[in-house]
Amino acid sequence: MSSQLIYSSPPITKIPTPRPNSHSLSQRTQIPLHVYKHPAAILLELSTSIKEVHQILPHIIKSNLYTEHLFQTKLLSIFCNHGCIAEAARVFEPIEDKPDVLYYTLLKGYAKHSSLHEALLFFVRMKADNVRPVVYNFTYLLKVCGDKGELRRGKEIHGQLIKNGFSSNVFAMTGVVNLYSKCRLIEEAYKMFDRMPERDLVSWNTIISGFAQNGLAKLALGLVVRMQEEGQRPDSITLVSILPSVANMGSVKIGRSVHGYVLRAGFEGLVNVNTALVDMYSKCGYIQIGRLIFDGIRQRTTVSWNSMIDGYVRSGYAEEAMGIFERMLDGGVEPTDVTIMGAAHACADLGDLDRGIFVHKLSDKLKLGGHVSVMNSLISMYSKCKRVDLAVHIFGKLHGKTLVSWNAMILGFAQNGRVNDALNYFYEMHSRNLRPDTFTMVSVIPALAELSVTRQAKWIHGYCIRSCLDDDIFVMTALVDMYAKCGEIHTARKLFNRMNERHVTTWNAMIDGYGTHGLGKAAIELFNEMQKGTVKPNDVTFLSVLSACSHAGMVEEGRSYFTSMKRDYGIEPALDHYGAMVDLLGRAGRLDEAWNFIQKMPIEPGINVYGAMLGACKIHKNVELGEKAAKKLFALNPDEGGYHVLLANIYATASMWGEVAKVRTIMKKKGLQKTPGCSVVELRNEVHSFYSGTTNHPQSKRIYAFLEELGDKMKAAGYVPDTSSIHDVEDAVKEQLNSTHSERLAIAFGLLNTSDGTPIHVRKNLRVCGDCHTATKYISLVTGREIIVRDMQRFHHFKNGTCSCGDYW
């Protein structure tokens, strides 16, 4: 027998039309015995793949067995189960006197493996052929409508269901409840559920799952209580449905109660229940308990592994997530798209490009390139690993880009300092009629904040209003931060005051805004107001407060808040907080105290700590401590030229020109260069950039002539240039070098191209030098203009010969 089946036939193209026969489905018991004993019949019964069916089919046709309803039904069922609807139809169409069950089988096939349109067309044909539908015909169609969100079609099927007398059928009405739940009409779903004359466990699970999936966690839990009151005992499906709701609520107390029920009911051996428990504990912040449950699962599924990976990523344990991922691969478990997304997220958090590339290659091997969600995760991963060029490559090749894809790319550009690219992609997205969401705006608004261009800030604010996103707490927080960074601190406070709800990040943005503008007292007052409310300060809040104290010279207040963060709020100071304290003490001239503070730190000082110390030594011209701080910095980051320049400036201020030469020689040998000063100013929607001493701007001649004229007026008003950090050139050349710093070129351009009374907004990439700070005060005095300069550390508001920083920066 086997020798007759060693060849493989091609897919069937036509089934011969059967001759009339007398073997109806109701007469199967009368089918001759040879039919059941035929080898092809036995093999067909045992076949598990479509390939085997194709091999057996020629023998069925040759033996005339295809005329028997038994084989026709079996063939139709096999083709439908394997999604071969076209071949199933070829079996179905030639059959005369088709029994109803064949219609039901093919309708199920259409519903599961074809389009909703095709399924409904066949349903209409059933009616035309006078085939009376049964309840399961409706449940198949309702499920498809629910899965595809086809509410209108679903309502039509609901109407047909009522018309055919199934409005009281528990199976049919459960399908209706599921339809409305998945179409997000949960109130309608509950009405249908409440009208059911009887309810089984499946009905309860369906409505509970519906409430849970629609974000109504408390109501879902209430239904679990009610079902028990009405005599229904929750099963494993109930628990798997309700545990995600508990996780979303973050209520570990309720989660433990559910866990207790799991143990009492004997469900602790079920992998789906344990996987849901892992997910719940992880999302409630109890990742260790989740891991214990995970380790106790004997037969882990891919979903179990994915839940553990996702749990670690959510909890901030990216390295542990990668450990689980690698164990999964070592165990021979094939990853899914969800696995790849979790691993990519972990690599992004770690900034681990090498493992990120491995995850990417694995996704290609698994043929997941067509999964948009996976590609979006890889875009985010490469962006966080500082390879936005690779993210752009993936984005460019991606078919079916979603809003999430655009958001990931815009955020990637913003995170990597490519602000103009972020804005260009946002404009491109807008031109394609893609409606931005909250995530889009909180990605693009910080990019605009970095540009510090007020006109564009106002445009994006208006866009948020037109898009009805101005009530969103995260969008509003981003707008507060943006206005503060654009120099519009009063506008930022107006928006802050209008907000009905404020997140901790909202308070942080406003407090930090006050700090960077040198308004330390306002920052402290706002922090005190925050402490009186329900929103608790976090580590970022205290960092903003310490920074505000530093910029305003509020040393004792800063000390008090540094002590309070651990004593009153249990927040352990991190390196950034220690760096802020060194900056606070150093700016105030308490250099010995700052150095002693560093020596007593309970954690190893980092670059930010010694960097703050070196900057303070530059301000207060302390060579000895400056050398000590620089030595530490050179060991921690030998390739950063900025620290070498700071030390050279300290030596220059002390007229230690030999030491200056040594530092410059070291820089030359190492190939280190000073970051060139760059200042930008916006005029009529165009951003103009200026570098120190350059003459490549179209208006350079006018600018330099204007600066020379301005210099005479400033000197007449009492300005005395500070050239102490420059040597080996004539005094006139020293003055000229200072007068062509980038911020002065930008200010001169702004003054030349705007009308009287218009404030000048300038952004610089480095700290404003002492001479430029003094010069800008005099420029504001002799021109009568307000000049706002944002450098790398803070804002300076110059007006009538004074600066908002009080010369303390």
C-alpha atoms as one frame of an Amber mdcrd trajectory, in Angstrom:
protein
   0.000   0.000   0.000   2.752   2.472   0.944   4.496   1.921  -2.350   1.481
   3.359  -4.112   1.807   6.686  -2.228   5.481   7.558  -2.580   4.850  10.164
  -5.295   3.508  13.654  -4.580   0.681  15.112  -6.642   0.404  18.854  -7.334
  -2.364  20.874  -5.705  -5.766  19.950  -7.072  -7.284  22.113  -9.742 -10.600
  20.383 -10.261 -12.720  17.813  -8.460 -14.816  15.706 -10.860 -18.517  16.245
 -10.559 -19.900  13.274  -8.615 -22.570  11.125 -10.058 -25.941  11.087  -8.308
 -25.838   8.725  -5.352 -28.161   7.586  -2.658 -25.817   7.994   0.258 -27.067
  11.052   2.118 -25.382  12.108   5.297 -28.254  10.657   7.292 -27.612   7.265
   5.702 -23.926   6.861   6.608 -24.628   3.600   8.338 -25.674   2.188   4.961
 -22.339   3.029   3.273 -20.734  -0.221   2.095 -18.149  -1.661   4.411 -15.435
  -1.513   1.704 -15.545   2.292   1.908 -14.347   2.284   5.506 -11.718  -0.389
   4.892 -10.226   1.237   1.800  -6.578   2.230   2.475  -7.164   5.757   1.157
 -10.056   6.174   3.578  -7.911   5.096   6.489  -5.044   7.422   5.458  -7.423
  10.347   4.971  -8.743   9.800   8.476  -5.185   9.804   9.846  -3.840  12.693
   7.732  -2.541  15.683   9.662  -1.253  17.966   6.915  -2.547  19.359   3.637
   0.414  17.773   1.841  -0.723  14.300   2.947  -4.245  15.061   1.745  -2.909
  16.004  -1.700  -1.047  12.704  -1.854  -4.141  10.678  -0.940  -6.614  12.618
  -3.099  -5.763  10.913  -6.455  -6.519   7.525  -4.905  -9.861   8.745  -3.605
 -10.791  10.040  -7.077  -9.512   6.860  -8.769 -11.538   4.661  -6.421 -14.726
   6.711  -6.886 -14.763   7.329  -3.136 -15.240  11.062  -3.766 -18.920  10.328
  -4.427 -19.464   9.427  -0.777 -20.669  12.194   1.541 -18.335  10.834   4.190
 -15.292  11.741   2.086 -16.787  14.987   0.846 -17.440  16.140   4.412 -14.023
  14.991   5.591 -12.228  16.675   2.659 -14.186  19.902   3.119 -13.389  19.968
   6.832  -9.664  19.326   6.262  -9.341  22.042   3.624 -11.233  24.545   5.812
  -9.153  23.733   8.880  -5.958  24.340   6.906  -7.227  27.607   5.436  -7.460
  26.231   1.872 -10.828  27.867   1.206 -10.532  27.836  -2.596  -9.954  24.069
  -2.581 -12.769  23.591  -0.071 -15.081  25.474  -2.449 -14.044  23.166  -5.330
 -15.111  20.207  -3.239 -18.339  21.910  -2.174 -19.706  23.345  -5.435 -20.173
  20.185  -7.547 -22.017  18.306  -4.810 -25.706  17.823  -5.530 -28.240  17.712
  -2.726 -25.773  19.335  -0.356 -26.554  18.539   3.281 -26.773  21.532   5.658
 -23.680  20.479   7.572 -21.512  21.165   4.505 -22.770  24.753   4.429 -21.987
  25.130   8.126 -18.467  23.751   7.667 -17.645  26.036   4.736 -19.115  29.098
   6.484 -16.834  28.386   9.438 -13.901  28.165   7.030 -14.772  31.513   5.440
 -15.167  33.122   8.872 -11.800  31.848  10.127  -9.620  32.063   7.039 -11.185
  34.472   4.541 -12.483  38.023   4.600 -15.595  39.092   6.476 -17.083  40.122
   3.131 -16.665  36.602   1.699 -18.106  35.051   4.847 -21.187  37.284   4.720
 -21.709  36.591   1.021 -21.734  32.877   1.728 -24.135  33.429   4.630 -26.496
  35.227   2.232 -26.178  32.310  -0.189 -27.145  29.903   2.586 -30.387  31.797
   3.017 -30.965  31.791  -0.731 -30.436  28.005  -0.753 -33.030  27.662   2.033
 -30.458  26.440   4.543 -31.648  27.259   8.032 -28.768  28.744  10.067 -27.868
  27.289  13.436 -26.611  29.225  16.438 -22.934  28.524  15.755 -23.167  30.210
  12.339 -23.906  33.468  14.136 -21.220  33.033  16.790 -18.547  32.527  14.075
 -19.604  35.692  12.260 -19.941  37.746  15.442 -16.431  36.740  16.484 -14.978
  37.920  13.169 -16.824  41.243  13.437 -15.553  41.726  16.972 -11.958  40.873
  16.086 -12.008  43.281  13.124 -13.990  46.007  14.908 -16.750  45.806  12.293
 -19.543  47.220  14.443 -22.037  47.975  11.640 -21.823  44.459  10.186 -21.936
  43.027  13.682 -25.188  44.842  14.421 -26.671  43.447  11.211 -25.749  39.908
  12.281 -27.195  40.624  15.721 -30.461  41.554  13.994 -30.450  38.330  11.955
 -29.775  36.383  15.134 -32.890  37.872  16.757 -34.914  37.276  13.591 -33.954
  33.590  13.644 -35.099  33.166  17.236 -31.752  33.003  19.051 -32.105  36.134
  21.228 -32.431  33.961  24.342 -29.702  31.509  23.407 -26.794  31.716  25.847
 -24.165  30.894  23.185 -25.492  33.427  20.687 -25.867  36.223  23.217 -22.398
  35.561  24.600 -21.158  36.189  21.056 -23.102  39.469  20.990 -21.585  40.530
  24.330 -18.122  39.773  22.937 -18.854  41.808  19.779 -19.847  44.971  21.648
 -16.992  44.585  24.144 -14.367  44.385  21.404 -15.953  47.314  19.567 -15.554
  49.338  22.784 -19.296  49.660  23.402 -19.018  48.168  26.869 -22.290  49.695
  28.102 -24.148  48.020  25.225 -22.318  44.778  25.973 -23.425  44.940  29.597
 -27.055  45.587  28.555 -26.993  42.440  26.430 -25.401  40.486  29.269 -27.908
  41.759  31.825 -30.861  40.743  29.602 -29.708  37.131  29.236 -32.238  34.813
  30.926 -29.411  32.448  31.850 -25.679  32.837  31.992 -22.964  30.232  31.958
 -19.308  30.535  32.948 -18.313  31.546  29.414 -20.792  34.442  29.513 -19.368
  35.711  32.797 -15.800  35.403  31.528 -16.711  37.286  28.356 -18.206  40.309
  30.121 -15.437  40.363  32.752 -12.806  40.261  30.015 -14.687  43.005  28.160
 -14.619  45.343  31.149 -10.949  44.548  31.783  -9.903  45.149  28.156 -11.790
  48.455  28.090  -9.806  49.757  31.064 -12.597  49.365  33.618 -10.587  47.336
  36.105 -12.659  48.043  39.232 -15.930  47.175  37.484 -14.388  43.965  36.176
 -13.403  43.010  39.723 -16.924  43.844  40.890 -18.326  41.415  38.333 -16.092
  38.653  39.697 -17.661  39.204  43.121 -21.157  39.239  41.596 -20.642  36.015
  39.632 -19.725  34.228  42.855 -22.793  35.657  44.569 -24.879  34.169  41.741
 -23.329  30.738  42.185 -20.660  30.732  39.465 -17.165  29.724  40.518 -14.340
  31.563  38.691 -12.145  29.297  36.604  -8.652  29.760  35.208  -9.972  31.849
  32.290 -11.645  34.233  34.748  -8.385  34.673  36.615  -6.342  35.206  33.467
  -8.874  37.858  32.418  -8.891  39.698  35.746  -5.195  39.671  36.668  -4.211
  42.213  33.973  -6.813  44.570  35.487  -5.223  44.154  38.900  -1.834  44.889
  37.311  -3.148  48.059  35.638  -4.569  49.226  38.962  -1.208  48.551  40.609
  -3.048  46.967  43.551  -0.810  44.231  44.893  -3.246  43.762  47.797  -6.004
  42.632  45.441  -3.431  40.680  43.432  -2.430  38.705  46.512  -6.097  37.921
  47.188  -6.445  36.550  43.661  -3.208  34.604  44.144  -4.661  33.117  47.320
  -7.754  32.000  45.394  -5.485  30.400  42.794  -3.867  28.285  45.510  -7.170
  27.370  47.190  -8.787  26.425  43.868  -5.851  24.268  42.819  -4.895  26.348
  39.769  -1.248  26.847  40.786  -0.098  24.221  38.279  -1.623  25.981  35.259
   0.969  27.762  33.154  -1.435  30.452  31.868  -2.471  31.406  35.402   1.126
  31.503  36.655   2.159  33.591  33.649  -0.613  36.094  34.461   0.625  36.197
  38.073   4.178  36.911  36.890   2.855  39.802  34.834   0.719  41.130  37.674
   3.460  41.114  40.319   5.948  42.674  37.888   3.621  45.545  37.003   2.789
  46.113  40.670   6.483  46.617  41.442   7.129  43.202  43.001   9.458  41.814
  40.370  11.165  39.435  42.831   7.887  37.635  43.560   7.194  37.497  39.838
  10.590  35.847  39.342   9.889  33.266  42.063   6.634  32.278  40.351   8.384
  32.180  36.968  11.095  29.881  38.316   8.380  27.555  39.640   6.685  27.096
  36.249   7.616  23.625  34.973   6.508  23.859  31.368   7.057  27.480  30.421
   5.431  28.780  27.266   6.798  31.547  25.070   4.281  33.859  26.751   5.809
  32.990  30.141   9.289  33.960  28.957   7.945  37.126  27.358   6.165  38.150
  30.564   9.346  37.786  32.590  11.426  39.731  30.064   8.814  42.497  29.908
   8.556  42.559  33.705  12.278  43.133  34.121  12.309  45.837  31.430   9.372
  47.675  33.030  11.053  47.478  36.436  14.290  48.958  35.141  16.309  45.730
  35.253  17.440  45.655  31.646  20.463  43.424  32.261  18.284  40.817  34.016
  15.834  41.006  31.094  18.658  40.171  28.686  19.696  37.316  30.957  16.206
  35.779  30.704  16.228  36.367  26.943  19.542  34.555  26.566  18.319  31.662
  28.759  15.270  31.410  26.554  17.430  31.092  23.445  19.751  28.581  25.127
  16.689  26.481  26.017  15.681  26.246  22.375  12.500  28.293  22.778  11.761
  30.202  19.571  11.246  33.921  20.189   8.180  35.759  18.948   7.700  39.359
  17.904   6.901  40.209  21.542  10.198  38.657  22.658  12.177  40.687  20.144
  10.452  43.907  21.207  11.252  43.224  24.869  14.899  42.427  24.121  15.243
  45.516  21.907  13.812  47.648  24.718  16.339  46.187  27.161  19.236  46.869
  24.777  17.966  50.437  24.348  17.914  51.001  28.115  21.427  49.584  28.409
  22.703  51.477  25.372  24.153  48.118  24.296  24.606  48.430  20.543  26.318
  45.044  20.050  23.514  43.036  21.625  21.006  45.298  19.904  22.494  44.366
  16.524  22.253  40.673  17.529  18.553  41.126  18.331  18.064  42.821  14.953
  19.758  39.957  13.106  17.649  37.461  15.030  14.470  39.284  13.993  15.605
  39.037  10.354  16.255  35.314  10.796  12.740  34.893  12.210  11.364  36.848
   9.212   9.855  39.545  11.427  10.818  42.382   9.096   7.182  42.820   8.114
   6.081  43.329  11.720   5.784  47.090  12.086   5.827  46.914  15.899   9.133
  45.036  15.862  10.674  47.546  13.468   9.427  50.411  15.651  11.206  48.832
  18.629  14.428  48.547  16.632  14.139  52.196  15.568  13.876  53.205  19.223
  16.735  50.890  20.187  19.163  52.255  17.596  18.197  55.822  18.499  18.966
  55.259  22.180  22.232  53.558  21.236  23.262  56.779  19.420  22.975  55.194
  15.965  20.099  57.225  14.626  21.500  56.634  11.122  20.568  52.950  11.420
  17.148  53.938  12.756  16.646  56.141   9.676  17.621  53.186   7.442  14.991
  50.920   9.032  12.368  53.669   8.890  13.073  54.295   5.211  12.547  50.626
   4.301   9.501  50.167   6.518   6.218  49.538   4.713   2.960  50.462   6.404
   4.436  53.068   8.731   2.159  53.824  11.655   1.919  56.872  13.891   4.122
  54.973  16.367   6.807  54.656  13.652   6.845  58.420  13.070   6.826  59.104
  16.808   9.801  56.775  17.349  11.775  58.509  14.606  10.950  62.031  15.794
  11.916  61.127  19.363  15.091  59.447  18.099  16.197  62.624  16.346  15.355
  64.743  19.394  17.316  62.427  21.721  20.366  62.648  19.479  20.393  66.427
  19.182  19.176  66.441  15.586  16.475  68.974  16.344  15.927  70.176  12.777
  15.469  66.588  11.560  12.911  65.969  14.318  10.954  69.034  13.230  11.220
  68.175   9.526   9.816  64.682  10.173   7.004  66.215  12.204   6.145  68.564
   9.330   6.357  65.641   6.876   4.039  63.568   9.052   1.632  66.480   9.232
   1.684  66.876   5.427   0.637  63.217   5.110  -2.485  63.925   7.169  -1.322
  61.762  10.055  -2.971  63.151  13.170  -0.413  63.523  15.986  -1.139  62.116
  19.406   0.146  62.947  22.874   3.359  61.014  22.321   4.077  62.929  19.103
   3.749  66.252  20.838   5.842  65.342  23.887   8.557  64.251  21.435   8.535
  67.306  19.183   7.947  69.996  21.839  11.265  69.305  23.662  13.005  69.525
  20.275  11.574  73.017  19.833  12.594  73.833  23.392  16.196  73.074  22.490
  16.001  75.502  19.571  14.711  78.138  22.000  12.808  79.959  19.233   9.774
  81.744  20.667   7.907  82.079  17.370   7.970  78.346  16.729   7.094  77.677
  20.368   3.918  79.718  19.970   3.105  77.935  16.713   3.359  74.478  18.280
   1.274  75.667  21.244  -1.440  76.808  18.835  -1.208  73.479  17.024  -1.816
  71.653  20.310  -4.907  73.770  20.923  -6.246  73.113  17.417  -5.585  69.379
  17.888  -7.491  69.402  21.217  -4.384  68.211  23.068  -4.053  71.265  25.305
  -5.877  69.534  28.165  -3.454  66.610  28.228  -1.257  66.739  31.327   1.853
  65.482  29.515   1.477  67.877  26.581   0.895  70.786  28.938   3.950  69.806
  31.001   6.052  69.762  27.826   4.702  73.223  26.898   5.580  74.603  30.348
   9.121  73.264  29.970   9.358  74.608  26.395   8.322  78.146  27.275  10.751
  78.167  30.209  13.582  77.091  27.901  12.591  79.719  25.332  13.013  82.464
  27.923   9.264  82.965  28.388   9.192  82.050  32.082   6.063  84.125  32.791
   4.150  82.368  29.989   5.301  79.050  31.416   3.869  79.971  34.811   0.561
  81.074  33.276   0.169  77.643  31.651   1.194  75.958  34.905  -1.478  77.885
  36.825  -4.186  76.920  34.295  -3.597  73.193  34.688  -6.324  71.386  36.635
  -4.056  68.418  37.278  -0.292  68.398  37.724   2.092  65.454  37.604   5.391
  65.469  39.505   7.115  66.184  36.175   4.954  69.318  35.824   6.183  70.674
  39.153   9.746  69.710  38.251   9.581  71.559  34.920   8.368  74.762  36.535
  10.831  74.610  39.444  13.704  73.906  37.053  12.541  76.751  34.824  12.722
  79.201  37.689  16.157  77.876  38.601  17.651  78.278  35.114  16.334  81.845
  35.020  18.068  82.627  38.303  14.769  83.009  40.157  15.799  80.917  43.145
  13.259  82.369  45.576  10.387  81.701  43.162  11.636  78.111  42.752  11.726
  77.600  46.533   8.262  79.122  46.992   6.857  76.766  44.349   8.579  73.783
  45.964   7.055  74.712  49.332   3.640  74.883  47.651   4.236  71.443  46.155
   5.065  69.996  49.587   1.665  71.121  50.885  -0.187  69.167  48.191  -0.626
  65.488  47.369   2.123  65.188  44.740   5.318  63.959  46.363   8.694  65.300
  45.187  11.099  62.823  43.607  14.838  62.764  42.985  14.493  65.077  39.954
  12.543  67.599  42.056  15.366  67.859  44.562  17.944  68.131  41.794  15.996
  71.074  40.343  15.707  72.695  43.783  19.441  72.302  44.488  20.271  73.717
  41.069  17.966  76.694  41.678  19.679  77.352  45.015  23.055  77.148  43.284
  22.159  79.677  40.583  20.752  82.072  43.190  23.559  81.689  45.766  21.173
  80.249  48.384  23.755  78.052  50.108  22.082  77.376  53.457  18.724  76.634
  51.832  20.451  74.195  49.487  22.143  72.412  52.397  18.785  72.054  54.139
  17.085  70.516  51.092  19.985  68.132  50.510  19.575  66.828  54.071  15.779
  66.750  53.787  15.617  64.572  50.682  16.873  61.514  52.561  15.634  62.347
  56.044  12.067  63.334  55.123  11.469  61.538  51.826  13.799  58.528  51.895
  15.463  59.554  48.631  19.103  58.506  48.475  21.249  61.233  46.889  22.750
  60.219  43.535  25.859  61.543  41.785  23.874  64.392  40.224  22.755  65.583
  43.663  26.325  65.528  44.968  27.428  67.391  41.843  24.751  70.031  42.495
  25.987  70.468  46.074  29.588  70.932  44.895  28.336  73.486  42.353  26.346
  75.249  45.100  29.340  75.544  47.427  31.803  76.276  44.633  29.820  79.117
  43.053  29.543  80.704  46.493  33.338  80.690  46.747  33.472  78.004  49.430
  36.024  75.988  47.474  37.759  74.287  50.413  34.391  73.272  51.800  33.363
  71.909  48.396  36.581  69.892  48.115  36.140  68.453  51.616  32.548  67.574
  50.693  33.864  65.568  47.726  36.376  63.710  49.917  33.607  62.632  52.305
  31.171  61.402  49.637  29.855  57.862  50.360  29.969  57.046  46.639  32.783
  57.429  44.123  32.726  60.987  42.674  32.041  61.157  38.948  32.728  63.541
  36.089  29.868  65.860  37.011  31.224  66.311  40.554  34.777  67.141  39.528
  33.466  69.175  36.569  31.478  71.382  38.961  34.600  71.774  41.100  36.775
  72.760  38.139  34.174  75.279  36.940  34.079  76.861  40.405  37.872  77.090
  40.458  37.716  78.920  37.116  35.192  81.435  38.502  37.202  82.072  41.689
  40.678  81.683  40.146  41.854  78.872  42.428  44.801  77.202  40.724  45.618
  74.580  43.387  42.180  72.986  43.657  41.638  73.483  39.931  44.685  71.322
  39.230  43.420  68.624  41.601  39.976  68.568  40.000  41.447  68.594  36.479
  43.742  65.664  37.303  40.716  63.594  38.340  38.791  64.619  35.222  41.679
  63.759  32.893  41.755  60.270  34.433  37.976  59.782  34.129  37.597  61.251
  30.641  40.959  61.860  28.959  39.432  62.613  25.554  37.330  65.607  26.612
  39.026  68.813  25.460  36.718  71.118  27.411  38.342  70.301  30.763  41.789
  71.023  29.349  40.550  74.401  28.127  39.117  75.227  31.570  42.434  74.418
  33.244  44.294  76.487  30.643  41.958  79.413  31.366  42.636  79.083  35.101
  46.370  79.235  34.387  45.878  82.186  32.013  43.936  84.149  34.640  46.876
  83.601  37.004  49.317  84.654  34.208  50.899  81.180  34.322  51.580  81.216
  30.592  54.088  78.363  30.727  51.436  76.066  32.179  48.978  77.276  29.546
  51.463  76.231  26.856  51.897  72.792  28.462  48.139  72.166  28.473  47.820
  73.256  24.848  50.741  70.960  23.880  49.026  68.017  25.561  45.826  68.848
  23.703  47.673  69.015  20.411  49.382  65.645  20.979  46.071  63.992  21.868
  44.241  65.672  18.992  41.855  67.404  21.381  40.125  70.561  20.317  38.143
  73.237  22.060  34.442  73.147  21.254  33.890  76.214  19.069  31.521  78.775
  20.503  28.277  78.996  18.539  25.352  81.338  19.071  22.043  81.332  17.224
  19.349  83.956  16.801  16.002  83.608  15.037  14.708  86.205  12.594  11.501
  85.887  10.565  11.268  82.083  10.924  14.923  81.632   9.951  17.665  80.605
  12.393  21.041  82.349  11.947  24.173  80.731  13.409  27.373  82.559  14.338
  30.785  81.190  15.306  33.463  83.237  17.054  35.523  85.340  14.656  33.885
  84.061  11.460  32.950  86.286   8.529  30.836  83.940   6.416  27.466  85.508
   7.198  25.996  87.675   4.388  25.814  90.649   6.779  29.302  90.198   8.295
  30.613  93.613   7.167  27.613  95.432   8.671  27.865  93.378  11.872  31.578
  94.078  12.434  31.179  97.769  11.630  28.223  97.991  14.019  30.190  96.242
  16.801  33.049  98.736  16.409  30.616 101.634  16.666  28.868  99.975  19.599
  32.217  99.431  21.357  32.897 103.179  21.403  29.476 103.886  22.951  30.013
 101.162  25.567  33.421 102.528  26.567  31.924 105.986  26.841  29.379 104.496
  29.254  32.141 102.974  31.405  32.834  99.563  29.838  36.394  98.275  30.389
  37.290  95.104  28.408  38.677  92.152  30.405  41.497  90.578  28.361  43.274
  88.827  31.218  42.933  85.372  29.656  44.642  86.372  26.394  48.390  86.901
  25.909  51.113  87.103  23.232  49.145  89.724  21.244  48.671  93.484  21.351
  45.971  94.941  23.607  43.968  96.137  20.590  43.989  92.607  19.170  42.919
  91.206  22.546  39.896  93.520  22.551  39.084  92.574  18.976  39.222  88.844
  19.804  36.794  89.317  22.679  34.467  91.545  20.673  33.996  88.876  18.001
  32.762  86.131  20.324  29.764  84.356  18.854  27.150  85.850  21.188  28.223
  89.410  20.331  27.919  88.686  16.606  24.442  87.233  17.177  23.366  90.191
  19.357  24.636  92.684  16.777  22.750  90.891  13.998  19.571  90.950  16.078
  19.902  94.642  16.845  20.512  95.512  13.192  17.522  93.565  11.907  14.776
  94.283  14.431  12.891  97.415  15.390  13.392  99.368  18.601  11.755  97.778
  21.627  12.016  94.223  20.289  13.764  91.855  22.733  16.749  89.931  21.323
  16.834  86.183  22.049  20.228  84.452  21.699  21.200  80.854  22.472  24.833
  79.845  23.024  26.304  76.327  23.261  28.931  77.291  25.871  29.013  79.281
  29.107  29.063  83.049  28.569  32.516  84.396  29.367  32.991  87.156  31.942
  33.875  89.867  29.450  30.890  89.094  27.178  28.606  89.132  30.211  29.835
  92.600  31.159  29.713  93.791  27.541  26.117  92.613  27.086  25.034  94.586
  30.152  26.489  97.715  28.555  24.933  96.883  25.164  21.486  96.687  26.833
  22.219 100.040  28.490  23.349 102.002  25.405  20.733 100.519  23.029  17.780
 100.436  25.432  17.039  96.875  24.376  16.250  93.788  26.437  18.641  90.959
  25.557  17.948  87.390  26.657  20.869  84.973  26.417  20.544  81.277  27.125
  23.923  79.602  27.589  24.660  75.977  28.415  23.782  76.488  32.085  21.151
  79.178  32.519  19.333  82.285  31.240  20.609  85.825  31.479  18.056  88.636
  31.112  19.949  91.852  30.349  18.046  95.104  30.701  19.104  98.702  31.381
  22.680  97.679  32.170  21.905  94.903  34.637  21.517  91.111  34.444  18.920
  88.957  36.155  21.696  86.743  37.542  23.019  89.597  39.660  26.483  88.805
  38.285  26.259  85.458  40.062  26.563  82.675  37.538
